[in-house]
């Protein structure tokens, strides 16, 4: 069994950027802002004022505003607007043909780029059916804007990304390992740290250093995940639209199951798939985190 080197095949960072301070700061911010996001997620229909949100988060109004600006690039009010049903419906209207448009401009195939500048490949069906036998996966726990992230990589690229709330790290790691039970797992914080920085620091989203990912799943799941890669930053689509692209709109339930099994969350943006009515529906890593991702991306997009 060959040993893995993360340095050459996943060379994604310029030498000058090796510190993890931005991610540590973002992770600390997320711990504090999560209470506000949960409150907004529960009470957005009543459009609570900033004082109510600040009280729920245990912060002053000035502290809350500074926190949201630093973490998401948005004011709490703008973040609230990004979570409303009206906003989601507007995005759906704007994004109605987003998948068709992606194909029309030639953004299909393994070499395509999206907002994170990702290039991808899929492992063979045989490798997937073997449960990862012969595969060496290096993993590490790293801070991110959405809590602790579990990053997994092979010599071919990023293969797994999940999120763990405090105290549940081992549980999430076990779940990820259960996807490929016959693989060999090696804890490697230094080796996976550059991947975490590359994924979560927008300053490192560069077309000349694309992030390589490898998709490990069934043929159908991989087709669904490849379709998710075509959803642009700050946009959303529906399960039925994804199903219509992959096979048939009637297969929305099967597509939903495949979306839920996405092993490389955030990078393969399953959080950008919502219900036909504009409701967020479910998310494997929690609706609060899904709301956080969509609002955070709104700030990155500048809406």
N, C-alpha and C positions, 0 to 999 in steps of 0.2 A: 504494500500500500504506500503510495507516494505521500511525502510530507507536503504541507501547504506553505506557500509564501504569499502573504497578503501584500507585500510591498510592491512587487512588480506588476502583477495583473490588475491590481486595484489601486494604481498610483493616482491618487485623486487630489492631493493637497500640494500647494506650493510650499516650498521649504520654510518660508517665513511664517506660515500660520500653523503653529503646533500647540498653542495653548487652548484650554477648554473653558476659559473664564466666561465667554459669552453663553455657552450652554449651561454652565453652573448657575449663572445669574438668571437665565430664562427658566430653569427648573425651579429655582427658589421663588420666582415670580408666579409660576404656575401653581405652586402649593398654596399661595395666598389668593390668587385670583380664582381658583377653582370654586371657592365658596360663592363668589360673586356670580360666576357662570351658572352654577347650580340654581341660585336664586333667580337669575334672569330666565333660565330655562323653564322654571316653574311659574313665573309671574309675568312673562312678556305680554300676555293678553291685556293686562291692566296698565301696561306702560309705566312701571314704577319710576319714581323720581330718583335722582342720584343719591339723595340722602337715605332712602330706603335700601338701596343696593349697598351703600357704604356701611350702613348699620349691620346688614346681613353678613358682610365680609369682615366686620370688626375693624374698619378703617375710617379715617376721616374722608370727607368728600375730596379734598385736595390730594390725599394719599391714594385714593382709589383712581382718580384721574391720572395721576402720575404713573401708577402701576400699569394701567391699561395702555397708556401711550408707550411706555417702555417695552411692554410685553407684546402687544399686538399692533402698535402704531395707530391705534384708534382711541377715541374717547369712549367712555362707558355708553354714552347715548348712541354713538355710531355702531358700537358693538351690539347693542340691543336691537337696533334697526336691522342689522345683518342676521339676526335670529328670528325675525318676524315671519309669519306665514306669507304676508304680502311680498316680502323681499324674496322669499323662496320661490313663489309663483312667478315673480318677475324674472328671476334667473332662469326658471324653466322655459318661459316664453322666449327669452333671448337665446337659450341653449337648445331649443327644440331640435335643431338640425346639427348640433355640435359634432356628433359622431360622423354624420355624412360629410360635413365640411372638412373634418380631419382627413378623410379618405381623399376628398377632392383636391386638397393641396399637397397630397403625397406624403402624409404623415403616418403611413402604415408600414409595417415591416420591421425587422429587427434593428435596423439602423436609425430609426426615427428618434427625434428628440422631443421632449415636452418641457414644461417649465422648470423641472429639476435637471434637465439635460441628462436623460437616461437612455442608455442603450441596453437591450435585453436579449436573452436567449432562453430557450426552454430545454430542460433535460429530456432525454428520450423517455418514451413510455415505459421501456424496460427498466430504466433506472428508478422511475417512480414506483413501479409495481414491486420492485425489490425492497421497498421500504428504506431506501437510502443505503443499502449495503454497498460497501466500498467507498462511501462518501465520508470525508472528514469535514466536520463543521466546527469552526472556531467561533466562540461566542464571548460576549461581554455585556455588562450592565453599564449604561451611560446616561447621564442627565440629558433631558431634552425639553423643549418648550411645552410638552404635554405629559410630563412626569418621567419616571424612570423607563428607559427603553432597553429592550433586550435585542442586541444586534448579532446576527449570525451570518457567517460568510464561508464560502468555499474558495478554492484557488481561482474559480471562474468569476466570482463576484458576490455581491450581497444576495443571500438566499432567504433570510428571515428577519423580520422586524416586528416586535410586539411591545406592548406597554404593560407595566406592572405598577399597581398602587402600592404604597408602603406596606410592608409585611407580607406581600403576595408574590415576591420575586421568584421564590422556588416553585410556587404553583404555576406561574406563567411559563417558566423555563420548562417544567415538566410537560406542560401542554404542547409547547413547541417541539420538544423532543419526541413526543408521541406521534407527530406527523411523519417523521422518518425514523422509526424505532430501531432500524438496523444500522444507522449511521454511527460514526465515532465522534464524540463531542469533546472538544478541548477548550477549557476556559482560557481566554487570551484577551485580557483588557487592552494591552498596548496595541495588539494587532487590529482590533476592531474599533479602537478610538478614532482613527482617521475617517472611517466610514460614518460614524455617528456625526462627526463634525461636518462632513460633506453633505449629509442628508439634511441636517437641521439648521445650518448656517446659510442664509440666503446669499451672503457675500461670496460663498464658494460655489454657487450654482453657475458654472461656467461651461459654455459649449465646447471649449477646447480641452476640457477634462471631464468627459461624460462619466456618469456613475454607471458602472456595469452591474446588472442584476441578473440572476438566474432563477427561472420559475420552475418549481418542482411540483407537479400535480398531474391530474388526468388531462387528456387532450381537451375535453370540454372545459375544464377549469382554466387551463392555460389560455384558451380562446377568450374566455370571459375576462381574465386578468389583463390580457393584451388590449382588450377593448377599453378597460378602465384607464389604461395609460393614455388614452386619447382625450380624456376629459380635461380641459385646460384649468389652470389655477383660477380660483374664484368663480368657477362655473359648476353647475350640477346637471345631472340627468336622472332618468328614472329607470327602475328595474326593467320595465317593459321596453323602453328604448334600447337598453343594452341587449335584451333578449332579441329584439328585432334585428339588431346588428349581427349577433352571433348565430341565430338560427331562426326563431319565430317569436313574435310578441306573446304567444300563448305559453311560452316557456319561462315566464317571469319568475315563477316559483323556483324552478331549477336554477335559474340565474342567481336568485337571491341566496340559495344555498352555497353556490360557488363563490359569490361575493363574500359571504361569511367565512369561507375557508381561506381567503386571501392570506398567504403567509408573509407578505411584505407590505404591511399596512403603511399608510401615509405615502410612501413612495409609489406604490400601486394604489391610487387614491379611491379606495372603496368608500371612504367617508363622503365622497361627492355624489353618491347615488342616494336618492330620496324617493318618497312615495309620489304618485301621480298628483295628489292633492297639494303637494308642497310640504307635507309633514316629514320630519326627519326619519321616522320609523326607527328600527333598531340599529345597534352597532355593537360589534363583538366586544369592544373595549370600553363601552359605556356611552350613553348619550351626552353626558357632560363633556366628555373628551371629544366627541364628534362636533358638538357645538363650538368647543374651543378651537378645533382645527379649522372649521369653516369661517369663524370670525377672524382668526389669526391670518388666514389666507386672504380674506377681504382687505386686511391692512396691507399685506404684501402687494396686492394687486392695485391698491390705491383707490378703491371705490369709496 
